[in-house]
Amino acid sequence: MSTVPHRLEQAILDLLAARGPAKSICPSEAARAVGDDGWRDLMEPARAVARELAAHGRVVVTQGEQVLSPEEEWNGPVRIRLLP
């Protein structure tokens, strides 16, 4: 059985692959894919997985047009997209 972080990582990557290279997703989309009715409890874990993916150079996390650093604190809504 997969752990929640692994399932969130797979959901993020699958959603991004389906969306296409120039598109982004919200962490809530991955949380919903994994958590069903309890998706809100997975928001912080989904953001943590996005942070790890960004730290490993697999995705970029943005807020508006600004690319966010995985080492800095994030406040507010963010989007995740594949590297160009």
N, C-alpha and C positions, 0 to 999 in steps of 0.2 A: 504494500500500500504506500502511496506517495505521501510525503509530508505536505502540509499546507503551503509552505514557501515554494516547494518544488512545483506544486500544482499552479500557484500564482505565476511563477516564472514561465511555465509552459503556456498558461493562458495569455500572458502578455505577448510572448513571442508568436503564438498562433494568431491572436487578434491582429497584431501588426503585419504578419505575413498576408493575412486575408485582406487587410485594408490597403496594402500597397506601399511602395517606398516613400511617397511624398505625403502620406497621411499620418495622423497621430491618433492615440487613444488616451482616454482618461484612466487613471488607476481604478476608478470605480467599475469600469467595464470588466476588468480582470477579477475584481472582488465579486461582482455579480455572477460571473461565469463559474466561480469556485464556490461561493457561499450561498447561492440561492436567496432565501428569505433573510439569512443572517449576514448578508454581504457587508452591511455597515461596520460590523466587527472586524472585517478584513481590510478596511481602508488603510490603516497604518501599516499592517504587514505588506499590503500591495505596494505602498510607497517605499517601504524598506527594500523590497525585492527590486523595484525600479532603480533605487539608489545603487544597489549591488551591481545590477546590469550596467548601469552608467559607469560605475567605477571600473568595470572590466572592459569598457569600450564597446559594449554590444548595442547600447541604445543611447539616445540623448534625452534628457528631461528638460522641458522648456516651460517658461511662464511668459506668456505673450510671445515676443520675438527673442527673448533672452534665454540663452542656454544656461542652465543651472549647474553648479558644481556639485558633485556627489559628496564632497567633504563639508559643504556649508549647510546651514539650516534652511529648510524650505517652509515658507508660509503661504497659504492660499492655494488656489487650484493650480495644478500642473498637468502637463501633457507629456506623453512618452512617444518617441518615434525612433525608427531605425536610423542608423547612421547612413548618410548619403553614399 
